[in-house]
Amino acid sequence: MEKHENDYDRIHETNGEAYHDIDAASLKDVLQLSLEREEEMMRTYLITAERIHEQPELKERLQNFAEGNAKRSRQLIDELKNLT
Protein backbone atom coordinates (compact mmCIF):
# COMPACT_ATOMS: atom_id res chain seq x y z
CA MET A 1 0.00 0.00 0.00
CA GLU A 2 1.47 3.31 -1.09
CA LYS A 3 1.59 6.14 1.47
CA HIS A 4 0.25 9.52 0.48
CA GLU A 5 2.95 12.17 0.43
CA ASN A 6 0.93 14.42 2.77
CA ASP A 7 0.24 11.89 5.54
CA TYR A 8 0.30 13.64 8.90
CA ASP A 9 2.34 10.87 10.47
CA ARG A 10 5.02 10.98 7.80
CA ILE A 11 8.46 11.99 9.03
CA HIS A 12 10.85 13.93 6.81
CA GLU A 13 14.55 14.51 7.18
CA THR A 14 16.24 17.84 6.62
CA ASN A 15 19.96 18.14 7.18
CA GLY A 16 19.90 14.79 8.96
CA GLU A 17 17.19 15.88 11.45
CA ALA A 18 13.77 14.24 11.46
CA TYR A 19 10.64 16.35 11.86
CA HIS A 20 6.92 15.77 11.59
CA ASP A 21 4.74 17.49 9.01
CA ILE A 22 2.39 18.89 11.66
CA ASP A 23 3.01 19.86 15.26
CA ALA A 24 0.87 18.52 18.11
CA ALA A 25 -0.95 21.82 18.70
CA SER A 26 -1.89 22.14 15.03
CA LEU A 27 -3.02 18.54 14.89
CA LYS A 28 -5.16 19.05 17.99
CA ASP A 29 -6.73 22.13 16.36
CA VAL A 30 -7.51 20.18 13.18
CA LEU A 31 -9.07 17.31 15.11
CA GLN A 32 -11.09 19.66 17.33
CA LEU A 33 -12.44 21.52 14.28
CA SER A 34 -13.28 18.20 12.61
CA LEU A 35 -15.12 17.09 15.76
CA GLU A 36 -17.17 20.28 15.80
CA ARG A 37 -18.09 19.81 12.13
CA GLU A 38 -19.08 16.16 12.64
CA GLU A 39 -21.27 17.10 15.60
CA GLU A 40 -22.94 19.93 13.68
CA MET A 41 -23.67 17.67 10.70
CA MET A 42 -25.05 15.01 13.05
CA ARG A 43 -27.44 17.54 14.62
CA THR A 44 -28.50 18.82 11.20
CA TYR A 45 -29.24 15.31 9.92
CA LEU A 46 -31.20 14.38 13.05
CA ILE A 47 -33.25 17.59 13.06
CA THR A 48 -34.01 17.19 9.37
CA ALA A 49 -34.94 13.53 9.79
CA GLU A 50 -37.36 14.45 12.58
CA ARG A 51 -39.13 16.86 10.22
CA ILE A 52 -39.59 14.31 7.45
CA HIS A 53 -42.87 12.40 7.56
CA GLU A 54 -43.73 11.54 3.96
CA GLN A 55 -40.41 9.97 2.88
CA PRO A 56 -39.44 7.16 5.28
CA GLU A 57 -36.47 6.04 3.14
CA LEU A 58 -34.95 9.51 3.19
CA LYS A 59 -35.60 9.79 6.92
CA GLU A 60 -33.77 6.50 7.51
CA ARG A 61 -30.81 7.54 5.32
CA LEU A 62 -30.45 10.80 7.25
CA GLN A 63 -30.54 8.88 10.53
CA ASN A 64 -27.84 6.57 9.16
CA PHE A 65 -25.75 9.62 8.19
CA ALA A 66 -26.11 10.91 11.75
CA GLU A 67 -24.97 7.54 13.13
CA GLY A 68 -21.88 7.74 10.93
CA ASN A 69 -21.18 11.23 12.26
CA ALA A 70 -21.60 9.97 15.83
CA LYS A 71 -19.09 7.18 15.19
CA ARG A 72 -16.54 9.57 13.68
CA SER A 73 -17.13 11.97 16.58
CA ARG A 74 -16.30 9.23 19.08
CA GLN A 75 -13.16 8.36 17.12
CA LEU A 76 -12.08 11.99 17.05
CA ILE A 77 -12.67 12.31 20.80
CA ASP A 78 -10.48 9.25 21.34
CA GLU A 79 -7.74 10.73 19.15
CA LEU A 80 -7.90 14.03 21.04
CA LYS A 81 -7.59 12.15 24.35
CA ASN A 82 -4.53 10.35 23.01
CA LEU A 83 -2.86 13.69 22.23
CA THR A 84 -3.05 14.92 25.81
N, C-alpha and C positions, 0 to 999 in steps of 0.2 A: 504494500500500500504506500503510495507516494505522499509525502507530507507537503502541505501547502506552504509556500514560502513566507506567508504572513501568520503562521501559527503563533499564538501568544506564548506558548511554552518553548518555542525554538530559541536556542542559545547561539549567539554569534561570537566570533572572535575578532578583535581589533587589536593590532599590535600585541598579540599573544594573550590579551585579557578577554575573558568571557563576560558577556553581559546579556541580560534578557531584553527582549523587545519592548516590554511594558513593565513599569515599576508597580509595586504592590498597591500603592495609593491609587494609581490610575486604573488598575484592574478592579479594585474595589468600587471605584466610581462607576465603571462600565457595568459591573454586575448589579449594583444598586439601581442604576437607571433602567437596566433591563428588567429587574424585578418590578419596578414601578409600572413599567409599560405592560408587562404580563398581567399584573393585578388590575390595571385599568381596562385592558381588553376583556379579561374575565368578567368584570362587573358589567361592561357594555353588553357582552353576549348574554349574560344571565337576565339583565333587565329587558333586553329585546325579546328574548325567548318568553319571558313572562307576559309580554304584551301580545304575543302571537296566539291566536285562537283558531284560525281557519286553515292553518297549514302545519299539521302535526309533524310532517317530515322535516320541514325547515326548523321548527322548534327543537326537535331532537338533535339536529345537526349543530345548532347554536349551543345547546347544552353540552354536546360532545366537545365543541371548540373550547368552551369554558373549562371543562375537565382537563383538557390538554394544557390550558394556561395554568390551572392549579398545579398540575404535575411539574411543569417547568418552574413555577414559582417556588415550590418546595425544593427543587434541585438548586435553584439559585440561592435560596436561603442557606442550604447546606454548604454551598461553595463559599458564601460570605462568612459563615462560621469558621470554615477551615482557614480563612485568611487571617483571622484574629488570634 
